Amino acid sequence: MSKNNIAKIRIKNLRLRTYIGIKEDEIKNKQDVIINVCIHYGADQATDSDNMDDALNYRSITKRIIELVENNKFHLLEKLTNDILDIACEHRWVTFGEVEVDKPHALRFADSVSLSLSRHIER
């Protein structure tokens, strides 16, 4: 019997460095970004079996995000955020994904500037 359990995986405050921006110093120097990801998926298989193969592997998702961010250059927060969201949503079990990327010290009198994107997936 299906219980319709919805799991919400949250990857919180993943701190990475990447090239982000359009100003000369941003193009030449890596900057800190803080990434938060939320992924929803149907978890009945995992809650019934207690088997790793029946759960979404957040470790492998995080490794792919790290590789993407640290090994590429981005002009826009929108592009960086979308590319991370693509990774978060690629597994066939995912029904919703949301990513927020903070760029600390982007504005003189603000702690950070952040951009969020979310996606509902119909399967």
BADO-970209 format. One record per residue: x, y, z of N, C-alpha, C in turn. Coordinates in Angstrom, 3 decimals. Atoms other than C-alpha are relative to their C-alpha. Last residue first. Layout:
+----------+----------+----------+----------+----------+----------+----------+----------+----------+
!     n_c1 !     n_c2 !     n_c3 !    ca_c1 !    ca_c2 !    ca_c3 !     c_c1 !     c_c2 !     c_c3 !
+----------+----------+----------+----------+----------+----------+----------+----------+----------+
!        X !        Y !        Z !        X !        Y !        Z !        X !        Y !        Z !
...
+----------+----------+----------+----------+----------+----------+----------+----------+----------+
// end
This chain:
+----------+----------+----------+----------+----------+----------+----------+----------+----------+
!     n_c1 !     n_c2 !     n_c3 !    ca_c1 !    ca_c2 !    ca_c3 !     c_c1 !     c_c2 !     c_c3 !
+----------+----------+----------+----------+----------+----------+----------+----------+----------+
!   -0.519 !    1.250 !    0.589 !    6.304 !   12.814 !  -14.245 !   -1.129 !   -0.939 !   -0.323 !
!    1.118 !    0.920 !    0.239 !    5.384 !   16.428 !  -13.564 !    0.576 !   -1.235 !   -0.682 !
!   -0.192 !    0.968 !    1.076 !    8.329 !   18.319 !  -12.093 !   -1.209 !   -0.922 !   -0.071 !
!    0.899 !    1.138 !   -0.221 !    7.856 !   21.495 !  -10.085 !    0.153 !   -0.916 !   -1.193 !
!    0.550 !    0.730 !    1.137 !   10.871 !   23.837 !  -10.247 !   -0.891 !   -1.131 !    0.487 !
!    0.639 !    1.263 !   -0.373 !   12.305 !   26.470 !   -7.972 !   -0.644 !   -0.612 !   -1.236 !
!    0.804 !    0.565 !    1.078 !   14.793 !   29.296 !   -8.423 !   -0.632 !   -1.282 !    0.527 !
!    0.634 !    1.310 !   -0.152 !   16.275 !   31.513 !   -5.750 !   -0.741 !   -0.380 !   -1.273 !
!    0.979 !    0.272 !    1.051 !   18.749 !   34.387 !   -6.017 !   -0.527 !   -1.405 !    0.222 !
!    0.304 !    1.391 !    0.314 !   20.752 !   35.863 !   -3.189 !   -1.033 !   -0.066 !   -1.110 !
!    1.089 !   -0.006 !    0.976 !   22.595 !   39.091 !   -2.539 !   -0.267 !   -1.464 !   -0.297 !
!   -0.119 !    0.757 !    1.242 !   24.696 !   39.208 !    0.595 !   -1.132 !    0.372 !   -0.941 !
!   -0.749 !    1.226 !   -0.272 !   25.377 !   40.820 !    3.955 !    0.230 !   -0.801 !   -1.271 !
!    0.811 !    1.210 !   -0.202 !   24.244 !   44.160 !    2.599 !    0.895 !   -1.192 !    0.292 !
!    0.637 !   -0.077 !   -1.313 !   25.762 !   47.672 !    2.830 !   -0.887 !   -1.213 !    0.307 !
!   -0.783 !   -0.648 !   -1.054 !   28.336 !   47.426 !    0.020 !   -0.647 !   -0.068 !    1.384 !
!    0.398 !   -1.395 !   -0.142 !   26.549 !   44.953 !   -2.204 !    0.640 !    0.583 !    1.261 !
!    0.208 !   -0.495 !    1.362 !   28.017 !   41.668 !   -3.408 !   -0.409 !    1.476 !   -0.003 !
!   -0.720 !   -1.253 !    0.229 !   29.414 !   41.033 !    0.086 !   -0.133 !    0.536 !   -1.423 !
!   -0.318 !   -0.911 !   -1.105 !   28.206 !   37.441 !    0.165 !    0.773 !    1.228 !   -0.478 !
!   -1.300 !   -0.563 !    0.365 !   26.785 !   35.933 !   -3.051 !    0.347 !    1.030 !    1.083 !
!   -0.377 !   -1.286 !   -0.587 !   23.949 !   33.712 !   -1.887 !    1.386 !    0.385 !   -0.485 !
!   -1.436 !   -0.269 !   -0.011 !   22.564 !   30.918 !   -4.066 !    0.212 !    1.411 !    0.541 !
!   -0.314 !   -1.395 !   -0.291 !   19.094 !   29.531 !   -3.407 !    1.510 !    0.132 !    0.054 !
!   -1.393 !   -0.349 !   -0.266 !   17.941 !   26.290 !   -5.005 !    0.073 !    1.490 !    0.284 !
!   -0.201 !   -1.432 !   -0.212 !   14.513 !   24.675 !   -5.058 !    1.452 !    0.235 !    0.374 !
!   -1.329 !   -0.421 !   -0.415 !   13.470 !   21.298 !   -6.384 !    0.048 !    1.503 !    0.160 !
!   -0.165 !   -1.434 !   -0.222 !   10.166 !   19.515 !   -6.704 !    1.441 !    0.267 !    0.406 !
!    1.237 !   -0.679 !    0.398 !    8.944 !   16.098 !   -7.857 !    0.089 !    1.514 !    0.155 !
!    0.168 !   -1.368 !   -0.506 !   12.235 !   14.186 !   -7.788 !   -1.270 !    0.625 !   -0.569 !
!    0.889 !   -0.028 !   -1.164 !   11.943 !   10.432 !   -8.356 !   -0.332 !    1.411 !    0.462 !
!    1.395 !    0.216 !    0.399 !   13.336 !   10.549 !  -11.919 !   -0.976 !    0.010 !    1.173 !
!    0.432 !    1.371 !   -0.294 !   16.622 !   12.047 !  -10.744 !   -1.497 !   -0.149 !   -0.254 !
!   -0.164 !    0.942 !    1.104 !   17.546 !   15.263 !  -12.581 !   -0.484 !   -1.421 !    0.295 !
!    1.267 !    0.538 !    0.514 !   16.021 !   17.789 !  -10.210 !    0.144 !   -1.144 !   -0.994 !
!    0.903 !    0.366 !   -1.092 !   18.965 !   18.735 !   -7.977 !   -1.247 !   -0.726 !   -0.506 !
!   -0.558 !    1.160 !   -0.697 !   21.397 !   18.658 !  -10.912 !   -0.962 !   -0.485 !    1.080 !
!    0.029 !    1.132 !    0.938 !   19.217 !   20.974 !  -13.015 !    0.525 !   -1.267 !    0.661 !
!    1.363 !    0.545 !   -0.029 !   18.753 !   23.204 !   -9.954 !   -0.147 !   -1.172 !   -0.961 !
!    0.092 !    0.794 !   -1.237 !   22.534 !   23.643 !   -9.735 !   -1.375 !   -0.647 !    0.101 !
!   -0.817 !    1.189 !    0.218 !   22.614 !   24.738 !  -13.388 !    0.008 !   -0.901 !    1.236 !
!    0.702 !    0.933 !    0.882 !   19.698 !   27.098 !  -12.768 !    0.793 !   -1.286 !   -0.217 !
!    1.108 !    0.582 !   -0.760 !   21.413 !   28.745 !   -9.788 !   -0.759 !   -1.022 !   -0.836 !
!   -0.555 !    0.886 !   -1.027 !   24.642 !   29.312 !  -11.723 !   -1.110 !   -0.717 !    0.747 !
!   -0.569 !    1.161 !    0.699 !   22.759 !   30.716 !  -14.715 !    0.564 !   -1.001 !    1.000 !
!    1.091 !    0.776 !    0.591 !   20.592 !   33.049 !  -12.605 !    0.513 !   -1.271 !   -0.671 !
!    0.538 !    0.880 !   -1.049 !   23.564 !   34.183 !  -10.512 !   -1.115 !   -0.886 !   -0.557 !
!    1.245 !   -0.335 !   -0.682 !   24.995 !   35.556 !  -13.758 !   -0.346 !   -1.007 !    1.097 !
!    0.217 !   -1.444 !   -0.003 !   28.462 !   35.701 !  -15.321 !   -1.178 !    0.358 !    0.905 !
!    1.363 !   -0.464 !    0.240 !   29.478 !   32.162 !  -14.418 !   -0.028 !    1.519 !    0.005 !
!    0.098 !   -1.450 !   -0.188 !   32.790 !   30.322 !  -14.525 !   -1.400 !    0.429 !   -0.404 !
!    0.584 !   -0.795 !    1.076 !   33.148 !   26.574 !  -14.069 !    0.012 !    1.476 !    0.361 !
!   -0.725 !    0.194 !    1.251 !   35.126 !   23.980 !  -12.084 !   -0.555 !    0.793 !   -1.179 !
!   -1.425 !   -0.283 !   -0.128 !   34.192 !   24.906 !   -8.497 !    0.761 !   -0.066 !   -1.324 !
!   -0.270 !   -1.358 !   -0.474 !   30.466 !   25.224 !   -9.071 !    1.491 !    0.312 !   -0.032 !
!    0.530 !   -1.027 !    0.903 !   29.919 !   22.144 !  -11.231 !    0.466 !    1.387 !    0.425 !
!   -0.777 !    0.066 !    1.252 !   32.188 !   19.861 !   -9.188 !   -0.437 !    1.089 !   -0.973 !
!   -1.337 !   -0.512 !   -0.292 !   30.598 !   20.963 !   -5.907 !    0.843 !    0.037 !   -1.275 !
!    0.135 !   -1.456 !   -0.139 !   27.098 !   20.419 !   -7.324 !    1.370 !    0.626 !    0.246 !
!    0.190 !   -0.541 !    1.357 !   28.054 !   16.928 !   -8.514 !   -0.143 !    1.522 !    0.034 !
!   -1.279 !    0.085 !    0.714 !   29.462 !   16.064 !   -5.080 !   -0.109 !    0.580 !   -1.400 !
!   -0.883 !   -1.060 !   -0.510 !   26.265 !   17.328 !   -3.426 !    1.346 !   -0.009 !   -0.709 !
!    0.533 !   -1.266 !    0.515 !   24.064 !   15.115 !   -5.615 !    0.917 !    1.145 !    0.420 !
!   -0.399 !   -0.070 !    1.410 !   26.306 !   12.111 !   -4.843 !   -0.530 !    1.277 !   -0.655 !
!   -1.454 !   -0.147 !    0.084 !   25.976 !   12.763 !   -1.101 !    0.457 !    0.116 !   -1.454 !
!   -0.348 !   -1.422 !   -0.096 !   22.230 !   13.369 !   -1.311 !    1.500 !    0.233 !   -0.064 !
!   -1.334 !   -0.106 !   -0.588 !   21.627 !    9.827 !   -2.559 !    0.444 !    1.464 !    0.015 !
!   -0.770 !   -0.939 !    0.800 !   17.867 !    9.575 !   -3.108 !    1.339 !    0.229 !    0.693 !
!    0.022 !   -1.399 !   -0.434 !   16.595 !    6.520 !   -1.302 !    0.808 !    0.850 !   -0.981 !
!    1.376 !   -0.476 !    0.086 !   15.638 !    2.997 !   -2.428 !   -0.147 !    1.456 !    0.442 !
!    0.388 !   -0.047 !    1.409 !   19.218 !    1.929 !   -3.195 !   -1.415 !    0.529 !   -0.207 !
!   -0.552 !   -1.198 !    0.637 !   20.170 !    2.857 !    0.378 !   -0.415 !    0.129 !   -1.467 !
!   -1.076 !    0.360 !    0.914 !   17.860 !    0.165 !    1.780 !    0.456 !    1.256 !   -0.737 !
!   -1.233 !   -0.378 !   -0.703 !   15.676 !    0.898 !    4.838 !    1.242 !   -0.379 !   -0.803 !
!   -1.068 !    0.989 !    0.152 !   12.910 !   -0.974 !    2.957 !    1.225 !    0.244 !    0.867 !
!    0.419 !    1.389 !   -0.169 !    9.568 !    0.670 !    3.771 !    1.170 !   -0.980 !    0.029 !
!    0.537 !    0.165 !   -1.351 !   10.777 !    4.224 !    4.394 !   -0.445 !   -1.433 !    0.265 !
!   -1.054 !   -0.129 !   -1.015 !   13.035 !    4.093 !    1.349 !   -0.539 !   -0.241 !    1.403 !
!   -0.942 !    1.109 !    0.132 !   10.388 !    2.756 !   -1.037 !    1.045 !    0.039 !    1.109 !
!    0.579 !    1.250 !   -0.499 !    7.747 !    5.168 !    0.282 !    0.961 !   -1.179 !   -0.082 !
!   -0.934 !    0.792 !   -0.812 !   10.003 !    8.193 !   -0.166 !   -0.558 !   -1.323 !    0.484 !
!    0.817 !    1.024 !   -0.639 !    8.363 !   10.162 !   -2.982 !    0.892 !   -1.015 !    0.703 !
!    0.219 !    1.222 !    0.781 !   10.699 !   13.062 !   -3.680 !   -0.857 !   -0.968 !    0.790 !
!    1.108 !    0.842 !   -0.448 !   11.220 !   16.662 !   -2.639 !   -0.053 !   -1.244 !   -0.888 !
!    0.461 !    0.972 !    0.991 !   14.585 !   18.426 !   -3.019 !   -1.127 !   -0.816 !    0.622 !
!    1.088 !    0.795 !   -0.561 !   15.696 !   21.579 !   -1.185 !   -0.544 !   -0.883 !   -1.119 !
!    0.769 !    0.805 !    0.940 !   19.071 !   23.147 !   -1.946 !   -1.095 !   -0.724 !    0.771 !
!    1.000 !    0.770 !   -0.715 !   20.956 !   25.924 !   -0.194 !   -0.890 !   -0.681 !   -1.031 !
!    1.046 !    0.679 !    0.759 !   24.175 !   27.294 !   -1.650 !   -0.913 !   -0.772 !    0.946 !
!    0.640 !    0.882 !   -0.976 !   26.567 !   29.851 !   -0.202 !   -1.247 !   -0.555 !   -0.670 !
!    1.442 !    0.104 !    0.183 !   28.940 !   31.475 !   -2.659 !   -0.518 !   -0.971 !    1.051 !
!    0.821 !    0.917 !   -0.787 !   32.458 !   32.706 !   -1.976 !   -1.441 !    0.044 !   -0.485 !
!    0.738 !   -0.585 !   -1.111 !   34.364 !   34.410 !   -4.746 !   -0.752 !   -1.088 !    0.745 !
!    1.114 !    0.775 !   -0.530 !   37.016 !   33.281 !   -7.188 !   -0.614 !    0.729 !    1.188 !
!   -0.134 !    0.561 !   -1.346 !   39.138 !   36.013 !   -8.698 !   -1.238 !   -0.781 !    0.413 !
!   -1.354 !    0.476 !   -0.300 !   39.791 !   37.087 !  -12.306 !    0.128 !   -0.753 !    1.324 !
!   -0.396 !    0.944 !    1.046 !   36.207 !   37.437 !  -13.597 !    1.352 !   -0.635 !    0.336 !
!    0.821 !    1.200 !   -0.174 !   35.024 !   39.044 !  -10.366 !    0.387 !   -1.080 !   -1.012 !
!   -0.503 !    0.721 !   -1.171 !   37.941 !   41.530 !  -10.431 !   -0.805 !   -1.268 !    0.279 !
!   -1.330 !    0.560 !    0.234 !   37.048 !   42.519 !  -14.009 !    0.521 !   -0.798 !    1.195 !
!   -1.062 !   -0.996 !   -0.188 !   33.343 !   42.993 !  -13.311 !    1.362 !   -0.689 !   -0.095 !
!   -0.394 !   -0.578 !    1.286 !   30.940 !   40.474 !  -14.857 !    1.073 !    1.067 !    0.133 !
!    0.135 !   -1.430 !    0.187 !   30.142 !   38.115 !  -12.019 !    0.526 !    0.460 !   -1.338 !
!    1.379 !   -0.440 !    0.214 !   30.803 !   34.676 !  -10.563 !   -0.032 !    1.522 !   -0.132 !
!   -0.050 !   -1.262 !    0.729 !   34.063 !   32.711 !  -10.576 !   -1.442 !    0.387 !   -0.310 !
!    0.109 !    0.073 !    1.453 !   33.662 !   30.050 !   -7.944 !    0.217 !    1.378 !   -0.598 !
!   -0.617 !   -1.152 !    0.669 !   34.197 !   29.264 !   -4.271 !   -0.086 !   -0.222 !   -1.507 !
!   -0.930 !    0.305 !    1.077 !   32.013 !   26.970 !   -2.173 !    0.578 !    1.294 !   -0.552 !
!   -0.882 !   -1.147 !    0.251 !   30.062 !   27.017 !    1.073 !    1.076 !   -0.394 !   -1.007 !
!   -1.156 !    0.578 !    0.680 !   27.130 !   24.589 !    1.202 !    0.876 !    1.166 !   -0.464 !
!   -1.211 !   -0.819 !   -0.110 !   24.819 !   26.398 !    3.599 !    1.254 !   -0.689 !   -0.519 !
!    0.000 !   -1.348 !   -0.573 !   22.134 !   23.747 !    3.948 !    1.397 !    0.604 !    0.033 !
!   -1.447 !   -0.199 !   -0.084 !   21.456 !   20.724 !    1.753 !    0.159 !    1.459 !    0.408 !
!   -0.523 !   -1.369 !   -0.004 !   17.825 !   19.983 !    2.473 !    1.513 !   -0.049 !    0.150 !
!   -1.438 !   -0.056 !   -0.292 !   16.171 !   16.706 !    1.531 !    0.419 !    1.463 !   -0.078 !
!   -0.579 !   -1.298 !    0.337 !   12.400 !   16.764 !    1.774 !    1.458 !   -0.026 !    0.440 !
!   -1.240 !   -0.367 !   -0.690 !   10.832 !   13.310 !    1.691 !    0.443 !    1.366 !   -0.496 !
!   -0.820 !   -0.921 !    0.784 !    7.199 !   12.901 !    0.639 !    1.209 !    0.384 !    0.849 !
!   -0.972 !   -0.766 !   -0.773 !    5.466 !    9.851 !    2.056 !    0.821 !    0.869 !   -0.950 !
!   -0.243 !   -1.328 !    0.551 !    2.593 !    8.825 !   -0.225 !    0.873 !    0.869 !    0.902 !
!    0.295 !   -0.960 !   -1.069 !    1.570 !    5.883 !    1.965 !    0.128 !    1.438 !   -0.480 !
!   -0.755 !   -1.238 !    0.088 !    1.342 !    3.432 !   -0.940 !   -0.451 !    0.971 !    1.094 !
!    0.836 !   -1.182 !    0.000 !    0.000 !    0.000 !    0.000 !    0.885 !    1.251 !    0.000 !
+----------+----------+----------+----------+----------+----------+----------+----------+----------+
// end
